Amino acid sequence: MGVLAGFALLVGGADALQSQWSSVLIGTTHFLTLGVVTTTMLGALFQLMPVLGGVGFPATRKIATAVHLCLGSGTLLLAAGFVVQLPVLFNFALPLLLTAFCVFLSGIGYLLLHRLGSGTSMFCIRLASIALLVTIVIGLIRAASYIPGVSVPDWSVLTVSVHFAWGLAGWVLILIMGVSYQVIPMFHVTPGYPVILARSVPSALLIALVVLTSVPGPVGRSLAGGLICTAMVVYAVCTLGLLNKRKRKLIDVTVNFWRLTMIGLLTVAGLFIGARLWDDPTSLIGQRLNMGIGIVAIYGVACSVIMGMMQKIIPFLLYLHLQRQAMSAPGLLSELPHGKLIVPDWCSMGQWWLHLAALVLLLAASWFEVLAAPAALMVICDFAFLGYWIAAATRLYIRTQGRVRSALGM
């Protein structure tokens, strides 16, 4: 999906990054937000719910497979419909996406309402699930309005900006917070987040989104925007402070990605303030500032934290599965590949520099048209390299699994 996003930008040319209403840019956005970010986050929740709540989804494999297939195919059709300007594809995309999200939300809703505890991470997952539901409803209404012959209620308050805010500030950012409360102290040996901050910041984000949706006009936008920016700044500053206090001082590229994510949040807050001060829809600077908010929020925040966490989670999960299979023959444990063999340092560093270069080029291309093609190519390289080392890690896992099974006579 990330590679397809890069190709969409490449085909769209310079015009794709010159207007936030470009159909190619909207398609590219959905390749990233649904195809990369949401797909990864739903997958992470299938893994995290048993860890954080002690109980997993019922019929996990069946539900995960159904969600994966419907979400993947629905995203392809939806994004392609925007990129090639063929709204008839939405007729097929919307039922698939609706099925994926209904199945997922039904499963997680049952767990959250009946069976799980109330730690800070679970608190964030509850709020993020609410934000995801609202994002889906707004998205379906807006997408349906593009289908010829389909009439939808004239809910003018459900603008692209409101949809964007619920999706990124609600669903994505609140879930990032919930994950960070667990993994940053665990993986990077830092102090824990203050409980008051861990609950108040995501709550403030959800309140701000409700204000944005229910109070139309500049007053609502200003109140909600100010509260969202404050929450982002508080969370980013606190996280950067914790990362500076980490006890494990070894070089860790994942920390770079976390820091880039937090710097991205601070940048989004600054760009938002600048865009409001330059609140002129005909102003080129105002348009570029708004474009920068989208680029940094999606590529600099959401995609950055995902790429960083994959370098921790993939080796951890693969080793964990191999370890469980080898437990009946303890002598095999010493032969299992450790994290640095599963994802070598050169892969992590290469991913960091490719991702940083792609982000910088995307921001520059929103100002200088000549950089549109290099930016698109760098996005393609960024995600292609991600796919390469994930595939390499998977091949190593399969080979090692074969050796373990042979040694156990399976």
N, C-alpha and C positions, 0 to 999 in steps of 0.2 A: 504493500500500500504506500509506503514511503517512497519507493522508487517510482511508482505511478504518479505520485504527487509531483516529483521532479520532472517527469516527462510531460505532465500537463502544463507545468510552467514553461518548459522548453517549447512546446507547441504553441502556447499562448503568446509567447514572445514578450516584447517590452510592455505591451498594453496590459498584460495580466497583473502587473504590480503597480500600475499607475492609478487604478481605481478600485476601491474596496467593494464596489458593486459589480465588478467584472465577473461574468459567468464562469470563466476559467478559474479565477481566484476562489470563487465560492466552491467549485468542484474540488480544487486543490485543498481547500480548508477541510472539506469533509473526508478526503482521503486521509488527512492527518488526524483530525479530531475523532472520527469514527474508526477509520481503518487502522491507525497506529495507536492512538491514546486510549480510546475506549476499549478496543479489543484487548490491549495489554492489561488495562485496569480490571476488566471483568475477569480475565484469566488470573490475575493476582488475587482477586477476592475468592475465587474457588480454592486457592491455596491458603489464603490468610484466615478464612472463617474458622477452620478447624484449629488453627494455631491460637488465634485471639479469643475465640468464643468456645472452643472445646467441642463444637459440633459442626460437621460439614453439611453440604447440600444433600438432600435425599436423591438417590439415583444420580450421583455426581457425573458419571461418565455420559449418561444419556442426556442430561440437561446441558452439560458443557458442550457436547457435540452438536446438539440442536441449536444452541445459542451461537456457537462458532460458525456453523454453516449458514444460518439465516443472516447473521450480522455481516459476515464476509460478503455473501452474494448481494445482500441489500445495499451495502456500502458501495460496492462496485457499480451497481446500476444507478444509484442516486448520484454519485460523483460523476459518472459518465454522462448522465442526463444533463448535468450542468455544463460539463466541459464541451460536449458536442452539441449543446443546445437542442436536446431532443426530449421534451417533457413527457412523451409517452412512456419513457423508461420509468418514470415515477409510479406509474400504475402497477409495476411489478416490484419496485423497490420498497414502497411504503408497507405493503402487507408483510414482506420478509422482515423488515426492521421492526415492525410492530410485534410480530411473533417472537423475534429474538428478545426484545426488551420485556414483553409480557411474561415469557417463560422465566427469564432471569429475575425480574422483580418479584414474581410470585414466590420463587424459591427463597430469595434473600429476605423478602418481606416476612415470610413465615418464620424464618430463623430469628430475625430481629425482634419480632413481636412476641414470640413465645419462649425462646429457648436460650437466649444469650445474656451475658452480663452487661455491666455498665461502666467498663473502663474507658479511658479517654479515647483510645483508638476505636472502640466499638461505638462510642458517642459520635465520633466523626463519620463513621460508616453509615450510621442512621441518617445523619443530616445530608451526607452526600447522596444517599439513595433517594431522599426526598427531592433534592436538586436534580438528580438524573430524571426522575419521573416528570418534573415540571419541564425540563429541557426537551424531553421526548414529545410531550403534548404540544408545546409551542412549535417544535420542529415539524411535527406532522401537520399541524394547521397551516404553517407557512408553505410546506412542500405541496400540500393538497391544492393550494391556491394557484400553483403553476400548471396543474393538470387541466387541459381543455375540457370544458363542459362541467367542471366540478365547482359548485358554489360553496364557499365557507363563510362563517359569520365575519362581519367587518369589525374585528377586534384590533383597532389601530394601535392599541398599547403594546401588542405583541410584535414589536419591531425586531429587526435583525440584531440590534444592539442588546435588546432584552434577552433574546435567544442566546447570543454570544456570552452575555454575563452569567446567565444561569448555568450554561455549559462549562465555562472555564473557571469563573470565580466560585461557582457552587459545586458542581459535580467534580471537576478535576482538582481544584485547589484544596477543597475540604478533604478529599480522599488522600491527596498528597500529605496533608497535615496528619491525618490519622496514621498513615504508613510511617511517616517520619518519627512520630512519637515512639514507635516500636523499634524501627531499624537503626536510627542514628545512635541511640545509646547502646544498642546491642552490637552492631557491626563496627562502630567507630569508638566505642568505649568512652562515651561522654556522659556528663551528668544528665539526668532526666529533665524533661520540660516541666516547668511549674504547672501544677494542676489547674490553677485558676486561669492562667493564660491558655492552656491546652483546651479548655472548654469555652472560654469567653470569645476567643478569636473566631473559631468557626461559627459560633452562635451569632456574632456580629455580622459575619458575611451573609448568613441566611436572612437575618433581619433586614440588611441592606437590600438584598434581592427582592424581598417582599415589598419594601418601600419603592424600589424602582418600578415594580410591576403595578402597584396599586395607586401610586401618586404620579399621575402623568405630568408632563411639562418639565420646564427647567428646574423647578424647585425639587421635584422628586429625583431628577438626575443628579443634581448637585449634592443632595443629602446622601443618596445611595453611593455616589461616586466617592464622596469624602470618607464615608464609613468603610467602604471596600479598600480604599488606598491606605487608611489608617491600619486596618487589620493586616494587610499585606506587609506594611512596613514593620509593624510590631513582630509579626511572625518571622520575617526575614532577618531582622536584627537579632532576635533571640536565637535563631538557628545558627547564624554566623558566629555568635558568641559561644555557643555550645561546641561547634566544630573547632574553634580555637582552643578549647579546653580539653580536647580529646587526649587520652592517655597513650593511645597507640600512635606514635610519631612516625612510623614508616610511611614512605611515599605511597599514596593511594589515589589513583585517578578518580575513583568514585567520589572522593571528597571534592575534587575539582568540579565535578558535575553538580554536586549539591551546592557548592558555592556559586557556580554559574546560575543555578536555578534561583537562589536567593537574590543575587545581583539583578537577575531578570525581573523579579517581583518589584525591587526598588526602582528599576528602570521603567516598568509599566506605570507605577505610581507617578513618577516624574513626568512621563509622556502624557498621562491623563491630565495632570495639572496644566501642562503646557497647552494641550488641545483645548481645554476649557477656557484658558486665557485667550487663546487664538480662535474663539468660537465663531468662525465665519465659514459657512459651507462653501463659499466660492474661493476661499483662500487656499493656495497651493500648499502653504506651510501647514495649515490646519489639517488638510487631507493627508499629508505625509506623516504628521504626528499620529493620526488615527490609524494609518497603515502600520506604523511602527508598533503601536500597542498590540495589534493582532499578531504581527510577526514575532515579537518578543514573548507574548503570552503563550503562543502555540509552540513555536520552535525553541525559544530560549528558556521557557519554564517547563511546559509539559513534556516535550520531547527530550529535553536535557535530563530531567530526573529519571525518565524511563531508561534512557541509554546508560546512565550511571548505575542504576539499580540492577539492570540486567547483568552487569559484570560481577555483581555479588550473588544474585539470586540463582542464575543459571549454574555456576560451579557448585553452589551450595546444594541445590536440588539434585543435580546429577550425582554428586558424591553421596548424598544421603540415600538415594535409591540403590546405588551400587553397594553401599555399606550394609543396607538391610538384606540384600541378596546374598552377601558374603558372610553374614553373621554365623551361619552354621559351620563355617570353616575359617576360624580366626586367622589362620596363616595367610589367607588371601588379602587381608585388610592392608598389609604393607605394600601390596602390589597395586592398590587402587590409585588412580591419578589424583593428585591434590589440585587445589584451585588454580595455581599458576600454570599447571600443565593443561588444564581444561580451557582456560582463557589466558594465554601468555601475556606478559607485560607489553610486548610490542603491539599486540592487538588493542589493548586498552589505551595505550598512548596514541596509536594511529586513529582510533575512534574519537578520542578527545580533540585532536587537531583537525580532523575532517569536520567534525560537528561545529567546532568553533569557527572554522573558515566558512562553512555554509551559512551560519547565523550572521556573521559579519557581512558576507556578500549579499544576503537577502535584504538586510537593512540598507546597505549601500545602493542596491538595485532599485529600491523604492524611491530613491532620489535621482539616480543616474541610470537612464534607460539602457545605456551601453553594457551595463553589468548584469542585465537580466539573464542572458544565456549562460555566462559563467556561474551565476548563482544557481540556476536550475541544474546545471551539470554537477555542481558540488553537492546539491541535495541528493542527486542520484548516487554519487559516489559514497556519501555518508551512509545512506540506508543499504546500499549494495554491500558495503564493507561489514555493516552490522549483520546482514544476512549471511555473509561468508563465514564469520567466526562462530555464529550460532550453529551453522551447518557443520563446521569443523568440530565443534564441541559435541554435537549430536553423534557424529560418526565415531568419535573417540569413545563416547558412552556405549554405543552399540558394539564396538569391537571389544571393549572391556567386559561388557555384559556377556558376550559370547565366551570369553575366556573363563569367567566365573562359572558359568553354567557347565562348561566342559569339565572344569576341575571338580565340580560337584556331581558330575555324572548325570546331568539333566538333559 
